[in-house]
Amino acid sequence: MTPRLHTDVCSVLRNSPPASPWGLLRLRKLLEKGVPLTPRPFQTLAEQAGLSEAQVMDAVDCWQNDGLIKRMGLVVQHRTLGYRANAMVVWDIPDEQVSRLGRQFADIPFVTLCYQRPRRLPDWPYNLFCMIHGVSRDRVEGQIEELIRTHQLQQCPHAVLFSSKAYRQRGGCYVGSD
Amino acid sequence: MSAQTEAPLFTGVERAVINRLQLGLPLTPRPYADVAEELGISEEALLDTLTRLLDNGTLTRFGPMFHAGEMGGGLTLAAMRIPDHAFAAVTEQVNHFDEVAHNYRREHDLNMWFVLATETREDIDRVIADIEAATGYPVYNMPKEEEFHVNLHFPV
């Protein structure tokens, strides 16, 4: 089985000699564990994956451009950083307005995720989902009020789903709910 | 987010490192040295700080977040309506599935929310059917139709 790694897209864009798919697969496995805390982390990864430093940097650059790597940085536990409240706020927005409003929501600093999802009528009328992480429940409630006021959503059906408990969180893979 | 967190307390260097590295690591041969210079600290101080924050559990990991949906796999948000008396047992059943990546209890009639990440897109329906069969409760499947991109940043 040949690993599925977007290598076709990468090879035409880059200067370093094409890396073997297996080397890239090893690199991806290594990256899932994290970037080494060594002065030359890409060189360290290269040695472990059997690639050159340039190939590693090209591959990471390429995966970032492709969107395979969403973000190359610290993965924080927002709870340990003091962000204790997390609310999923869902809205029933007319279909023709949902994209515009979604883009506006995404620009609000306290909105940490924003998606359009299907309604599941009659049980679930909401089609726009945004996540708000805040230092406290009071603060998040205030932010939701601010959002409603700023975007004049007083008439817009919505629900606020605070999370009361996280039962499972997994690092390494961004999966878009939290 | 403009709000400063109230706790825990970080040193100035820790604060600077956490805030800066959430934005990403430059793709240069000595990225830590470059970030350290930007922050006006030594490379060694930056690496020491980072190591300490990871060791004491303040930070989870340092590395790329892979976007599961771009890797050719299946990805969806799912919800269930579970009566209180069954909640603990169903949580255990649901979390038993490797494909369940996050599972939150939320305050709503639909009170269990989790993400499913599968090897292929076709696996989503199978896993949902398996979860329904194992628990006896319906699963509401809510895959994303559009993502509105945000810059995720938690300043401390």
HADDOCK unambig.tbl for C-alpha pairs under 7 A between the chains (distance, minus, plus):
assign (segid A and resid 31 and name CA) (segid B and resid 63 and name CA) 6.39 0.50 0.50
assign (segid A and resid 31 and name CA) (segid B and resid 64 and name CA) 6.67 0.50 0.50
assign (segid A and resid 34 and name CA) (segid B and resid 61 and name CA) 6.30 0.50 0.50
assign (segid A and resid 34 and name CA) (segid B and resid 62 and name CA) 5.22 0.50 0.50
assign (segid A and resid 34 and name CA) (segid B and resid 63 and name CA) 4.15 0.50 0.50
assign (segid A and resid 34 and name CA) (segid B and resid 64 and name CA) 6.91 0.50 0.50
assign (segid A and resid 35 and name CA) (segid B and resid 62 and name CA) 5.91 0.50 0.50
assign (segid A and resid 35 and name CA) (segid B and resid 63 and name CA) 4.79 0.50 0.50
assign (segid A and resid 37 and name CA) (segid B and resid 47 and name CA) 6.42 0.50 0.50
assign (segid A and resid 39 and name CA) (segid B and resid 30 and name CA) 5.88 0.50 0.50
assign (segid A and resid 39 and name CA) (segid B and resid 32 and name CA) 6.47 0.50 0.50
assign (segid A and resid 40 and name CA) (segid B and resid 29 and name CA) 5.81 0.50 0.50
assign (segid A and resid 40 and name CA) (segid B and resid 30 and name CA) 5.18 0.50 0.50
assign (segid A and resid 42 and name CA) (segid B and resid 29 and name CA) 6.72 0.50 0.50
assign (segid A and resid 57 and name CA) (segid B and resid 27 and name CA) 6.38 0.50 0.50
assign (segid A and resid 67 and name CA) (segid B and resid 67 and name CA) 6.80 0.50 0.50
assign (segid A and resid 67 and name CA) (segid B and resid 70 and name CA) 6.65 0.50 0.50
assign (segid A and resid 68 and name CA) (segid B and resid 66 and name CA) 5.61 0.50 0.50
assign (segid A and resid 68 and name CA) (segid B and resid 67 and name CA) 5.10 0.50 0.50
assign (segid A and resid 68 and name CA) (segid B and resid 70 and name CA) 5.32 0.50 0.50
assign (segid A and resid 68 and name CA) (segid B and resid 71 and name CA) 6.33 0.50 0.50
assign (segid A and resid 69 and name CA) (segid B and resid 64 and name CA) 6.05 0.50 0.50
assign (segid A and resid 69 and name CA) (segid B and resid 65 and name CA) 5.61 0.50 0.50
assign (segid A and resid 69 and name CA) (segid B and resid 66 and name CA) 4.38 0.50 0.50
assign (segid A and resid 69 and name CA) (segid B and resid 67 and name CA) 5.65 0.50 0.50
assign (segid A and resid 70 and name CA) (segid B and resid 65 and name CA) 5.45 0.50 0.50
assign (segid A and resid 70 and name CA) (segid B and resid 66 and name CA) 5.64 0.50 0.50
assign (segid A and resid 70 and name CA) (segid B and resid 67 and name CA) 5.41 0.50 0.50
assign (segid A and resid 71 and name CA) (segid B and resid 24 and name CA) 6.58 0.50 0.50
assign (segid A and resid 71 and name CA) (segid B and resid 64 and name CA) 5.53 0.50 0.50
assign (segid A and resid 71 and name CA) (segid B and resid 65 and name CA) 5.31 0.50 0.50
assign (segid A and resid 72 and name CA) (segid B and resid 24 and name CA) 4.81 0.50 0.50
assign (segid A and resid 72 and name CA) (segid B and resid 25 and name CA) 6.03 0.50 0.50
assign (segid A and resid 72 and name CA) (segid B and resid 63 and name CA) 5.74 0.50 0.50
assign (segid A and resid 72 and name CA) (segid B and resid 64 and name CA) 4.04 0.50 0.50
assign (segid A and resid 72 and name CA) (segid B and resid 65 and name CA) 6.33 0.50 0.50
assign (segid A and resid 73 and name CA) (segid B and resid 21 and name CA) 5.44 0.50 0.50
assign (segid A and resid 73 and name CA) (segid B and resid 22 and name CA) 5.09 0.50 0.50
assign (segid A and resid 73 and name CA) (segid B and resid 23 and name CA) 6.23 0.50 0.50
assign (segid A and resid 73 and name CA) (segid B and resid 24 and name CA) 4.05 0.50 0.50
assign (segid A and resid 73 and name CA) (segid B and resid 25 and name CA) 5.66 0.50 0.50
assign (segid A and resid 73 and name CA) (segid B and resid 62 and name CA) 5.98 0.50 0.50
assign (segid A and resid 73 and name CA) (segid B and resid 63 and name CA) 5.40 0.50 0.50
assign (segid A and resid 73 and name CA) (segid B and resid 64 and name CA) 5.88 0.50 0.50
assign (segid A and resid 74 and name CA) (segid B and resid 21 and name CA) 5.61 0.50 0.50
assign (segid A and resid 74 and name CA) (segid B and resid 22 and name CA) 4.78 0.50 0.50
assign (segid A and resid 74 and name CA) (segid B and resid 61 and name CA) 6.40 0.50 0.50
assign (segid A and resid 74 and name CA) (segid B and resid 62 and name CA) 4.68 0.50 0.50
assign (segid A and resid 74 and name CA) (segid B and resid 63 and name CA) 6.24 0.50 0.50
assign (segid A and resid 75 and name CA) (segid B and resid 59 and name CA) 6.63 0.50 0.50
assign (segid A and resid 75 and name CA) (segid B and resid 60 and name CA) 5.76 0.50 0.50
assign (segid A and resid 75 and name CA) (segid B and resid 61 and name CA) 5.41 0.50 0.50
assign (segid A and resid 75 and name CA) (segid B and resid 62 and name CA) 5.90 0.50 0.50
assign (segid A and resid 76 and name CA) (segid B and resid 59 and name CA) 5.14 0.50 0.50
assign (segid A and resid 76 and name CA) (segid B and resid 60 and name CA) 5.63 0.50 0.50
assign (segid A and resid 77 and name CA) (segid B and resid 59 and name CA) 6.25 0.50 0.50
assign (segid A and resid 77 and name CA) (segid B and resid 60 and name CA) 6.16 0.50 0.50
assign (segid A and resid 80 and name CA) (segid B and resid 58 and name CA) 5.93 0.50 0.50
assign (segid A and resid 81 and name CA) (segid B and resid 8 and name CA) 6.49 0.50 0.50
assign (segid A and resid 81 and name CA) (segid B and resid 156 and name CA) 6.71 0.50 0.50
assign (segid A and resid 82 and name CA) (segid B and resid 5 and name CA) 5.48 0.50 0.50
assign (segid A and resid 82 and name CA) (segid B and resid 6 and name CA) 6.52 0.50 0.50
assign (segid A and resid 82 and name CA) (segid B and resid 7 and name CA) 5.18 0.50 0.50
assign (segid A and resid 82 and name CA) (segid B and resid 8 and name CA) 6.19 0.50 0.50
assign (segid A and resid 83 and name CA) (segid B and resid 5 and name CA) 6.92 0.50 0.50
assign (segid A and resid 102 and name CA) (segid B and resid 148 and name CA) 5.96 0.50 0.50
assign (segid A and resid 103 and name CA) (segid B and resid 148 and name CA) 5.64 0.50 0.50
assign (segid A and resid 106 and name CA) (segid B and resid 148 and name CA) 5.81 0.50 0.50
assign (segid A and resid 106 and name CA) (segid B and resid 149 and name CA) 6.02 0.50 0.50
assign (segid A and resid 106 and name CA) (segid B and resid 150 and name CA) 5.04 0.50 0.50
assign (segid A and resid 107 and name CA) (segid B and resid 150 and name CA) 6.48 0.50 0.50
assign (segid A and resid 109 and name CA) (segid B and resid 1 and name CA) 4.64 0.50 0.50
assign (segid A and resid 110 and name CA) (segid B and resid 1 and name CA) 4.68 0.50 0.50
assign (segid A and resid 112 and name CA) (segid B and resid 150 and name CA) 6.29 0.50 0.50
assign (segid A and resid 112 and name CA) (segid B and resid 152 and name CA) 5.59 0.50 0.50
assign (segid A and resid 113 and name CA) (segid B and resid 150 and name CA) 6.24 0.50 0.50
assign (segid A and resid 114 and name CA) (segid B and resid 147 and name CA) 6.24 0.50 0.50
assign (segid A and resid 114 and name CA) (segid B and resid 148 and name CA) 5.30 0.50 0.50
assign (segid A and resid 115 and name CA) (segid B and resid 144 and name CA) 6.17 0.50 0.50
assign (segid A and resid 115 and name CA) (segid B and resid 146 and name CA) 5.69 0.50 0.50
assign (segid A and resid 115 and name CA) (segid B and resid 147 and name CA) 4.59 0.50 0.50
assign (segid A and resid 115 and name CA) (segid B and resid 148 and name CA) 5.81 0.50 0.50
assign (segid A and resid 116 and name CA) (segid B and resid 144 and name CA) 5.82 0.50 0.50
assign (segid A and resid 116 and name CA) (segid B and resid 145 and name CA) 5.28 0.50 0.50
assign (segid A and resid 116 and name CA) (segid B and resid 146 and name CA) 4.97 0.50 0.50
assign (segid A and resid 116 and name CA) (segid B and resid 147 and name CA) 6.42 0.50 0.50
assign (segid A and resid 117 and name CA) (segid B and resid 142 and name CA) 5.77 0.50 0.50
assign (segid A and resid 117 and name CA) (segid B and resid 143 and name CA) 5.97 0.50 0.50
assign (segid A and resid 117 and name CA) (segid B and resid 144 and name CA) 4.74 0.50 0.50
assign (segid A and resid 117 and name CA) (segid B and resid 145 and name CA) 5.17 0.50 0.50
assign (segid A and resid 118 and name CA) (segid B and resid 142 and name CA) 5.84 0.50 0.50
assign (segid A and resid 135 and name CA) (segid B and resid 5 and name CA) 6.04 0.50 0.50
assign (segid A and resid 161 and name CA) (segid B and resid 106 and name CA) 5.51 0.50 0.50
assign (segid A and resid 161 and name CA) (segid B and resid 107 and name CA) 5.15 0.50 0.50
assign (segid A and resid 161 and name CA) (segid B and resid 108 and name CA) 6.14 0.50 0.50
assign (segid A and resid 162 and name CA) (segid B and resid 106 and name CA) 5.51 0.50 0.50
assign (segid A and resid 162 and name CA) (segid B and resid 107 and name CA) 5.69 0.50 0.50
assign (segid A and resid 163 and name CA) (segid B and resid 104 and name CA) 6.15 0.50 0.50
assign (segid A and resid 163 and name CA) (segid B and resid 105 and name CA) 5.55 0.50 0.50
assign (segid A and resid 163 and name CA) (segid B and resid 106 and name CA) 4.25 0.50 0.50
assign (segid A and resid 163 and name CA) (segid B and resid 107 and name CA) 6.44 0.50 0.50
assign (segid A and resid 164 and name CA) (segid B and resid 105 and name CA) 5.61 0.50 0.50
assign (segid A and resid 164 and name CA) (segid B and resid 106 and name CA) 5.72 0.50 0.50
assign (segid A and resid 165 and name CA) (segid B and resid 104 and name CA) 5.74 0.50 0.50
assign (segid A and resid 165 and name CA) (segid B and resid 105 and name CA) 5.30 0.50 0.50
assign (segid A and resid 166 and name CA) (segid B and resid 103 and name CA) 6.05 0.50 0.50
assign (segid A and resid 166 and name CA) (segid B and resid 104 and name CA) 4.59 0.50 0.50
assign (segid A and resid 166 and name CA) (segid B and resid 105 and name CA) 6.56 0.50 0.50
assign (segid A and resid 167 and name CA) (segid B and resid 103 and name CA) 5.22 0.50 0.50
assign (segid A and resid 167 and name CA) (segid B and resid 104 and name CA) 5.77 0.50 0.50
assign (segid A and resid 168 and name CA) (segid B and resid 101 and name CA) 6.75 0.50 0.50
assign (segid A and resid 168 and name CA) (segid B and resid 102 and name CA) 4.92 0.50 0.50
assign (segid A and resid 168 and name CA) (segid B and resid 103 and name CA) 5.10 0.50 0.50
assign (segid A and resid 169 and name CA) (segid B and resid 101 and name CA) 6.21 0.50 0.50
assign (segid A and resid 169 and name CA) (segid B and resid 102 and name CA) 4.80 0.50 0.50
assign (segid A and resid 170 and name CA) (segid B and resid 101 and name CA) 5.90 0.50 0.50
assign (segid A and resid 170 and name CA) (segid B and resid 102 and name CA) 6.71 0.50 0.50
assign (segid A and resid 172 and name CA) (segid B and resid 65 and name CA) 5.69 0.50 0.50
assign (segid A and resid 172 and name CA) (segid B and resid 66 and name CA) 6.68 0.50 0.50
assign (segid A and resid 173 and name CA) (segid B and resid 65 and name CA) 5.48 0.50 0.50
assign (segid A and resid 173 and name CA) (segid B and resid 66 and name CA) 4.92 0.50 0.50
assign (segid A and resid 173 and name CA) (segid B and resid 67 and name CA) 6.35 0.50 0.50
assign (segid A and resid 173 and name CA) (segid B and resid 68 and name CA) 6.16 0.50 0.50
assign (segid A and resid 174 and name CA) (segid B and resid 65 and name CA) 5.30 0.50 0.50
assign (segid A and resid 174 and name CA) (segid B and resid 66 and name CA) 5.49 0.50 0.50
assign (segid A and resid 174 and name CA) (segid B and resid 67 and name CA) 5.17 0.50 0.50
assign (segid A and resid 174 and name CA) (segid B and resid 68 and name CA) 6.15 0.50 0.50
assign (segid A and resid 175 and name CA) (segid B and resid 67 and name CA) 6.43 0.50 0.50
assign (segid A and resid 175 and name CA) (segid B and resid 68 and name CA) 5.69 0.50 0.50
assign (segid A and resid 177 and name CA) (segid B and resid 115 and name CA) 6.50 0.50 0.50
